Amino acid sequence: MRPAPVLDILFSDYLLLGLAAILAGLVDAVVGGGGLIQVPALFSVFPQSAPATLFGTNKLASVWGTTFAARSYAMRIRLDWGIAIPAALAALVFAFLGARAVSAFPPDLLRKALPFILLAVAAYVFKRKDFGISADAHPEMTVRRKRVLALLIGSTIGFYDGFFGPGTGSFLIFLFVRVFYLDFLQASAVAKVVNVACNLAALAWFGAAGYVIWQLGLLMAVCNIGGALVGTRLAMWGGTGFVRKLFLVVVGLLIIKTGISAF
């Protein structure tokens, strides 16, 4: 039998990770960026563990929450599957390639450039007050052009997610609004489908390499699902205006976090 203090510490650590997974699932379901919460929590509880193991465990928890969020959105709003499916298939392939590329090309240059890229995204969205608020008026786009653009976005952001990762959900939402003229709520819903593919690809690589704590990841997955279900309902209740505001908050936090990490 373990001493009581050890059990207390173990319970408090798991409680912290469970709460972090709930909050991460909620935020991620609305605008992405759940990794801002979940990954630091894992590193704080297991500071001696290999980073790859913690990232793999994070992916195991995240993929379930993202899947349930995508399903919840699909039941409540009309998803543009003509965008979602090509982008998700491209992301599935290129996220796996991105994860494999990390060992050959360390993302040091990208780490320093990322805060400035995110700052440009935030400035653009903040300046254009009507950006992503309505999807009613936009130019017609042929099915072929839509499919090609979706494949391009899915492959680019998918590779980025496997190679580096921070801000993947935010980049997807921004691009879906900018390129396809979706509103923020629709863009967030489509982004969840693509995120599922990214997480599956990364999890396949981490799992095959033995970089996953399966029991912990599954426990956090249950909490992540709960947060994701609450997050989708919150997004539906708040509408595009709420999603836009939370998007700017999350991107702002990403700018701070990536800036500190880079410099």
C-alpha positions as CSV (number, residue, x, y, z in Angstrom):
1,M,0.0,0.0,0.0
2,R,1.3,3.5,-0.9
3,P,1.8,6.0,1.9
4,A,-1.1,8.5,2.2
5,P,0.9,11.5,1.2
6,V,1.9,9.9,-2.1
7,L,-1.8,9.2,-2.8
8,D,-2.7,12.8,-1.9
9,I,0.0,14.1,-4.3
10,L,-1.1,11.7,-7.1
11,F,-4.8,12.6,-6.6
12,S,-4.0,16.4,-6.7
13,D,-1.9,16.0,-9.8
14,Y,-4.7,14.1,-11.6
15,L,-7.3,16.6,-10.4
16,L,-5.2,19.5,-11.8
17,L,-4.8,17.7,-15.2
18,G,-8.5,16.9,-15.3
19,L,-9.5,20.5,-14.7
20,A,-7.0,21.7,-17.3
21,A,-8.4,19.2,-19.8
22,I,-11.9,20.4,-19.2
23,L,-11.0,24.1,-19.7
24,A,-8.8,23.2,-22.7
25,G,-11.6,21.3,-24.3
26,L,-14.0,24.2,-23.8
27,V,-11.7,26.8,-25.3
28,D,-10.5,24.6,-28.1
29,A,-14.1,23.8,-29.1
30,V,-14.8,27.5,-29.6
31,V,-11.7,28.9,-31.2
32,G,-8.8,26.5,-30.8
33,G,-5.9,27.0,-28.6
34,G,-6.6,24.3,-26.0
35,G,-3.0,23.4,-26.0
36,L,-2.3,26.7,-24.3
37,I,-3.8,25.2,-21.2
38,Q,-3.3,21.5,-21.5
39,V,0.4,21.3,-22.5
40,P,1.7,23.6,-19.7
41,A,-0.3,21.7,-17.2
42,L,1.3,18.4,-18.3
43,F,4.8,20.0,-18.2
44,S,4.1,21.4,-14.7
45,V,3.0,18.0,-13.3
46,F,5.7,15.9,-15.1
47,P,8.7,18.2,-15.5
48,Q,11.1,15.3,-15.8
49,S,9.3,13.5,-18.6
50,A,10.4,13.6,-22.2
51,P,8.6,16.5,-24.1
52,A,7.6,14.1,-26.9
53,T,5.8,11.9,-24.3
54,L,3.8,14.9,-23.0
55,F,3.0,16.1,-26.5
56,G,1.8,12.6,-27.4
57,T,-0.4,12.4,-24.3
58,N,-1.8,15.8,-25.0
59,K,-2.8,14.7,-28.6
60,L,-4.5,11.6,-27.2
61,A,-6.7,13.7,-24.9
62,S,-7.2,16.4,-27.5
63,V,-8.3,14.2,-30.4
64,W,-11.3,13.0,-28.4
65,G,-12.5,16.4,-27.4
66,T,-12.0,17.7,-30.9
67,T,-14.0,14.8,-32.4
68,F,-16.9,15.3,-30.0
69,A,-16.8,19.1,-30.7
70,A,-16.9,18.5,-34.5
71,R,-19.9,16.1,-34.0
72,S,-21.7,18.5,-31.8
73,Y,-21.3,21.3,-34.4
74,A,-22.4,19.1,-37.2
75,M,-25.6,18.3,-35.4
76,R,-26.5,22.0,-34.9
77,I,-25.2,24.0,-37.9
78,R,-24.7,23.4,-41.6
79,L,-21.0,22.5,-42.2
80,D,-19.6,23.1,-45.6
81,W,-18.3,19.5,-46.2
82,G,-17.0,20.6,-49.6
83,I,-14.3,22.5,-47.6
84,A,-14.1,20.3,-44.5
85,I,-13.4,16.9,-46.2
86,P,-10.7,17.9,-48.7
87,A,-8.9,20.0,-46.0
88,A,-9.1,17.2,-43.4
89,L,-7.8,14.6,-45.8
90,A,-4.9,16.8,-46.8
91,A,-4.2,17.6,-43.1
92,L,-4.2,13.9,-42.2
93,V,-1.4,13.2,-44.6
94,F,0.7,16.4,-44.1
95,A,0.4,16.5,-40.3
96,F,2.1,13.1,-40.2
97,L,4.8,14.3,-42.6
98,G,5.3,17.4,-40.5
99,A,5.7,15.3,-37.4
100,R,8.4,13.2,-39.1
101,A,10.2,16.3,-40.4
102,V,10.8,17.7,-36.9
103,S,13.8,15.4,-36.4
104,A,15.4,16.5,-39.7
105,F,14.6,20.3,-39.6
106,P,14.3,21.7,-36.1
107,P,11.7,24.6,-36.2
108,D,13.9,27.3,-34.7
109,L,13.4,29.9,-37.4
110,L,9.6,29.3,-37.3
111,R,9.6,29.7,-33.5
112,K,11.0,33.2,-33.9
113,A,8.7,34.2,-36.7
114,L,5.4,32.9,-35.2
115,P,4.7,35.8,-32.8
116,F,4.9,38.3,-35.7
117,I,2.6,36.1,-37.9
118,L,0.1,35.9,-35.1
119,L,0.3,39.6,-34.4
120,A,-0.5,40.3,-38.1
121,V,-3.5,38.0,-37.9
122,A,-4.8,39.7,-34.7
123,A,-4.3,43.2,-36.2
124,Y,-6.1,42.2,-39.4
125,V,-9.1,40.8,-37.5
126,F,-9.2,43.7,-35.0
127,K,-9.1,46.3,-37.7
128,R,-11.9,44.8,-39.8
129,K,-14.8,44.9,-37.4
130,D,-17.1,43.0,-39.9
131,F,-14.5,40.2,-40.5
132,G,-16.2,36.9,-39.9
133,I,-19.4,38.4,-38.6
134,S,-21.6,37.4,-41.5
135,A,-21.3,34.8,-44.2
136,D,-24.3,36.1,-46.3
137,A,-22.6,38.2,-49.0
138,H,-19.6,36.8,-50.7
139,P,-18.4,36.0,-54.2
140,E,-19.5,32.7,-55.8
141,M,-16.7,30.1,-55.9
142,T,-16.6,27.0,-58.2
143,V,-16.6,23.6,-56.6
144,R,-13.2,22.9,-58.2
145,R,-11.6,26.1,-56.9
146,K,-13.1,25.5,-53.4
147,R,-11.7,22.0,-53.3
148,V,-8.2,23.1,-54.5
149,L,-8.1,25.9,-51.9
150,A,-9.3,23.5,-49.1
151,L,-6.6,21.0,-50.1
152,L,-4.0,23.8,-50.0
153,I,-5.0,25.0,-46.6
154,G,-5.3,21.5,-45.2
155,S,-1.9,20.5,-46.4
156,T,-0.1,23.7,-45.3
157,I,-1.7,24.0,-41.8
158,G,-1.6,20.2,-41.4
159,F,2.2,20.2,-42.0
160,Y,2.6,23.1,-39.7
161,D,0.6,21.3,-36.9
162,G,2.7,18.2,-37.2
163,F,6.0,20.2,-37.4
164,F,5.4,22.8,-34.8
165,G,1.7,23.3,-33.7
166,P,0.9,26.4,-31.7
167,G,-2.1,28.3,-33.0
168,T,-3.2,25.7,-35.5
169,G,-6.9,26.1,-34.7
170,S,-6.6,29.9,-34.9
171,F,-4.9,29.8,-38.3
172,L,-7.5,27.5,-39.7
173,I,-10.4,29.7,-38.5
174,F,-8.7,32.8,-39.9
175,L,-8.1,31.2,-43.3
176,F,-11.6,29.7,-43.5
177,V,-13.1,33.2,-42.9
178,R,-10.6,35.0,-45.2
179,V,-10.6,32.6,-48.1
180,F,-14.1,31.1,-48.0
181,Y,-16.0,34.0,-46.4
182,L,-17.5,31.8,-43.6
183,D,-18.5,33.5,-40.4
184,F,-16.5,32.7,-37.3
185,L,-19.0,30.1,-36.0
186,Q,-19.0,28.2,-39.3
187,A,-15.2,28.5,-39.6
188,S,-14.7,27.2,-36.1
189,A,-17.0,24.2,-36.9
190,V,-15.1,23.3,-40.1
191,A,-11.7,23.8,-38.3
192,K,-12.7,21.2,-35.8
193,V,-13.1,18.6,-38.5
194,V,-9.6,19.5,-39.8
195,N,-8.2,19.5,-36.3
196,V,-9.4,15.9,-35.8
197,A,-7.4,14.8,-38.8
198,C,-4.3,16.7,-37.6
199,N,-4.6,15.2,-34.1
200,L,-5.1,11.7,-35.5
201,A,-2.0,11.9,-37.7
202,A,0.2,13.3,-34.9
203,L,-1.2,10.7,-32.4
204,A,-0.3,7.9,-34.9
205,W,3.3,9.0,-35.0
206,F,3.6,9.6,-31.3
207,G,1.9,6.3,-30.4
208,A,4.0,4.3,-32.8
209,A,7.1,5.8,-31.4
210,G,6.0,5.0,-27.8
211,Y,5.5,8.6,-26.8
212,V,2.1,8.4,-25.1
213,I,1.0,7.8,-21.5
214,W,-2.1,5.9,-22.5
215,Q,-3.9,5.7,-19.1
216,L,-3.4,9.4,-18.3
217,G,-4.3,10.5,-21.8
218,L,-7.6,8.5,-21.7
219,L,-8.5,10.0,-18.3
220,M,-7.8,13.5,-19.7
221,A,-9.7,12.7,-22.8
222,V,-12.9,12.1,-20.8
223,C,-12.5,15.6,-19.2
224,N,-11.6,17.1,-22.6
225,I,-14.8,15.7,-24.1
226,G,-16.9,17.3,-21.3
227,G,-15.2,20.7,-21.9
228,A,-15.7,20.4,-25.6
229,L,-19.4,19.7,-25.3
230,V,-19.8,22.7,-23.1
231,G,-17.7,24.8,-25.5
232,T,-19.8,24.0,-28.5
233,R,-23.0,25.0,-26.7
234,L,-21.4,28.2,-25.5
235,A,-20.3,29.0,-29.1
236,M,-23.8,28.4,-30.4
237,W,-25.3,30.5,-27.6
238,G,-22.9,33.4,-28.0
239,G,-22.9,33.3,-31.8
240,T,-20.3,34.8,-34.2
241,G,-19.6,37.9,-32.1
242,F,-18.7,35.9,-29.1
243,V,-16.4,33.5,-31.1
244,R,-14.7,36.5,-32.7
245,K,-13.9,38.1,-29.3
246,L,-12.6,34.9,-27.8
247,F,-10.6,34.3,-31.0
248,L,-8.8,37.7,-30.4
249,V,-8.2,36.8,-26.8
250,V,-6.7,33.4,-27.6
251,V,-4.5,34.8,-30.4
252,G,-3.3,37.5,-28.0
253,L,-2.3,34.9,-25.4
254,L,-0.6,32.9,-28.2
255,I,1.4,36.0,-29.2
256,I,2.6,36.4,-25.6
257,K,3.4,32.6,-25.1
258,T,5.2,32.2,-28.4
259,G,7.1,35.5,-28.0
260,I,8.4,34.4,-24.6
261,S,9.3,30.9,-25.9
262,A,11.1,32.4,-28.9
263,F,13.0,35.3,-27.3
